[in-house]
Amino acid sequence: MSKATCKSGFRLLFALLVSAGALYIHRVFRAEKRQRLAWLRSKSQVLTTERGAIEYSVVGQGQPLLYFHGGMGGYEQGLALAEMLPLDDFQLITFSRPGYRRTDIANGRTLPEQAEVACEVLDHLGIGAATILGLSAGGMSALQFAQNHPERSEQLILLLAQGPELAKSQPSAFWLWMMDLMMASDFFVWVLMEGSLKALTRLMRVQGSGDTMLNVKQFFAGVFPASDWRVGTANDVEQLINQRTIDLTTIAAPTLVLHGTQDVIVPPIVARDNAAKIPNSHLLMIDGGSHMMMATHSDNIRQSIRQFVMPRQANNS
């Protein structure tokens, strides 16, 4: 056998091995995507309305806590948050905002329309008023809800939350680029979550033990697949840039603003602006807290929320 023939044979074998490997990886990816979607669908219920479906889940008993989730996820973020903190004293109502998971974008793209979706969930459950908690991108919808429905907003908690100032404070170009990549490809997100989660959390300035990483992984469980939240996250960006409906000075609910000094996703200046403009607000900056500080500073956050909510609830009862 000639040397040229041997080289050709090795090239063919290499190509076959690469093809077989790629086919195997693709099959694993598709199987895990199906499993993840099945898991997500098993943890929630669907409310059918005239404008479309609204996905929600309710856990626990106690003071109603209406949760507005962040981007790149859905209702399941609330379930993870309830376990991390934990929120044993609350009845957590967590729903997927329009364009996320099984909640149709037809329910409403604008922030006022998203506030009405939250009202529909509360009405369906027979709940008049609740404590409102907005996390990250969900902060905008939570602010709109508190502004439009003061009678249903007993308290407002802004946890690492966006606010109108974010559109003016030049969010990190790197994280905007990363979000674009994640929105473009389920496969990229799968690889990122499976093989690069530790590197990603380091870039987010998350520091902690092995238990911390388990909490982070639990919270990020719904990031894959991106196709299940892409429409909602794209809409969040549009609403942030173009919103003209939120007036922080008109929010009447007692407000707790919780933010981390090391948050590179939502800069601390946003929290300070929210707290400065909301009349009855208290700002608590957690030293060293990142955009995942609910995984690294859970005791501090839980105690702050309980101290904020429970005395007011006792006074109202």
N, C-alpha and C positions, 0 to 999 in steps of 0.2 A: 504493500500500500504506500502510495506516494505521500510526501509531506503535505502537499496541497490538499490531498484527499482527507488526510487526518484533520487538518485545520477546518475544512468544510464540515466534517462530521461533528467536531467540537462546537462549532458555531450553531449547527442545527440542534444539538443536544441542549446547548445553553438557551436557545430560543424556546425550545419545548419546555424546559424547566421554568423559565420566566413566565411563559404563558400559563402553565399549570398553577404556578404560585399566584399569579394575578387572578385566575379564575377562582381559586380557593378563597383568597382574601375577599373577593367580590361576594361570594356565597355567604361567608361569615358576616360581612357587613349587612347584606340584605336580611339575613336571619335575625341579627341583633336589632335591626330597625323594626322588624315586625314584632319582635318580643317587647321592645321598649314601648311601642305604640299600644300594644295590648295591655301592658302594665298601666300606662297612663289612663287608658279608657276604663280600666277596672276600678279606679279610685274615685270616680266622680259620677255625678248625675247630670241630666240634661233637662232644662226647662224650655219648653217650646212656646214661643211667642209669635205674634203676628209678623214681626220683623225677622225672625230667625231663632236659632237655638242659642241658649246661654248655658254654659257648662259651669257647675259649681260643686262644692263639697262642704260638709258641715261636720265638725268634730268637737267633742267636749261639751261641758255644761258650765253655766255661769253667765257673767256679763257678756253680751254679744259684742264680738270684735269683727268688724268688717275689714277684710284685707284686700288691698290693691297691690297686686304683684308687680315685680319689675319686668324688664325686658328679657328676651331669650328664654322664656319659660312659660308658666301658666299657673293655674290654680294650685299645682303641686308644690310650688314654692312656699305657700302658706302652711301646708302640712309639714314640710321640712322645718320651717321656722318654729312651728309649735313644738316640735320635738327638741330642737336645739336649745330653746330658751329655758325651760319649757313654759307653755302658757296654760297651765292646769286650771287656772281660775276663770278661764274664758270659754265661751262658746265661739269657736272660730268659724266664720263664714268666709270662705275663700272661693273666688270665681275667676274664670279666665276672661280677660277683657276682650273686646271685639277684635277679631283677627288672630286671636291666640287659641290654639287647640280647637275645641269644637264650638267655640262661640263665633257666630257668623259676623263678619265685618259689617254686614247690612244692618246690624243693630245700632251702629253709629260709629263714625270715624272721629267726630269732634269730641272735645273734652266734655262739653255739656251733655252730649248724647251718651257718653260713657257713664256720666253721673246718673242718668236716667236708667241705664242698664242695671246699675247697682241698686237703685230703688226697686226695680222689678224683682230682683232677687230677695230683698228684704220683704217686700209685699207677699211674695210667694211663701215665705217662711213665717209670715205673721209677726214680723219684728218691726216695731215702730222706730226705735232709735238705737244707735250702737256707738261704741268707740270706733273711730276710723283710724286705720294704720296704712300708710302708704310707704312702700319700699322702692327706692331707686326711681325708675321710670314711672312707677305707679304713683309716685308722689304728685304728679301733675293732675291725674284723675282724682286723687284723694283731696287735693286742694280745691278742685272745682266742685266736688261733692259737698265739702264743708261750706263753701261759699253759697252754693245754690240751695242747700237743704240744711240750714242751721237747726231746724226743729228735729232733725234726725241724727245730728252729730253731737253726741254727748261730750266727747273729747276727740282731739286730733293728735295723732302721733306720726311724726315724719322721721323715718328711719333711713338714713343715708339717701334722702329723697331729693329728687330733682325739684327745681322751681324755676320761675321765669328768668332768673339771673343766669341760668346755665346757658341759655341761647346767646348771651352777651359775653360770657367768660371764656370763650374759645376752648371747648373740650379738647382733650388730648387727641392729636392727629393720629398717633399710633393706635389708640383704642378704637377710633372711628374706622381706621383701615382694617383692624382685626375684626370688627363687627361686620364690615362689608364682606370679608373673606368667609366668615361663618354663615352669613346669610346666603352666600352663593353656592355652598356645597355641603350637603349632608355628609359626604365622605370625608371632607376636611374636618368637620366637627367631630366625627367619629374617631378619627386618628388623634385629634387634639385631646379629646376626653380620655381616650384609652392610653395614650403614650406620653402626653405632654402636660398633664394637669398640674404636676408639681412645678414645672417651669412657668406655667401660666400664673399660678398663685404667687410665685416669687415676684413676677412682674407686677402683680397687684399689691405687693408688699404685705402679703399674708404671712405671719409668723406664728408657729405653734407646734404642738406635739403631734404624734400619730393620731390621737383622737380628733384633733383639729382637722386634719386632712380627711378623716372619715366624715366629719360634719360637712366639710366643703363638698366632698364627692356626693353626699346625700342631697345637698342643696342644688347641685349641678346635674342631678339625675335626669332632668327633663330638657337639658340643653340639646341633647341629641334625641331626635333629629331636628335640624333647623327648619325643615319644611313645615313643621307643626306650629312654628311661631313667627315665621318670616314676615307674613303680612302684617301682623300686629306690631312688630318691632319697627318695620318701615313706617307704619302709620304713626307710631310714637315720635319718631324723628321729625316727621312732617308737622305734627301737632306742636312739638316743642318750638320749632323754628317759626311757625306761623301763628301761634296762639295769641289771641287778643282778648280773651274772656276772663282771665284770672286777675282779680284785684285783691292782693294779700291784705290790704288794709280793711277790707270788709268782712274778713273771717271772724266770726264771733266765738267759736268754740275754743275753750282752753286748749293750748297747743304745747306739746313737748317736741322739741327738735333735737334728735340724737344723731350725732355725726362723728366720724373719725378724723383725727388730724392727719392721717396718712392716706386718705382716700384719693386715688388717682383717677377714678372714674367720674365721680361727681365732686368737684373741688370744694373744699370747706367754705369758700366764699359764698357758695349757693346757700348753705345752711345758715350762715350768718345773715344773709339777705332775707331769707324766709323769716327768721326769728326777729329781725329788726322791724319788719313791716307788719307782721301779724300782731295785733294789739295785745292779746292776752297769751303771750308765749314765753316759754323758758327754753334756753339753749344749753345743752350739755355736750361739750366736745370731749370725746374719749381719747385720751393720749395714746398714740400708737395704733389707733383703730384704722383698719383698712376698709375697703368696700365689702369685705366679708367679715366684719368685726362681730357679727352675730355668731360666728363660729369660734372666734378667739376671745371675745369679751362677753360671753353669754350671761354670766352671773351679774355683771354690772348692768347690762341692758335689761335683764329680767327685773332686777330690783328697782331700777329707775321707772320702768313701766308700771309696776305694781304700786310704787309710792305715788305715782302720778294719778293713776286711775282709781284705786280703791278708796282713798279718803273722799273723793268727789262722789263716788258711787254710794258710799255710806251716807253722805250728807243729803243725797237726792232720794234716799229710800225712806 
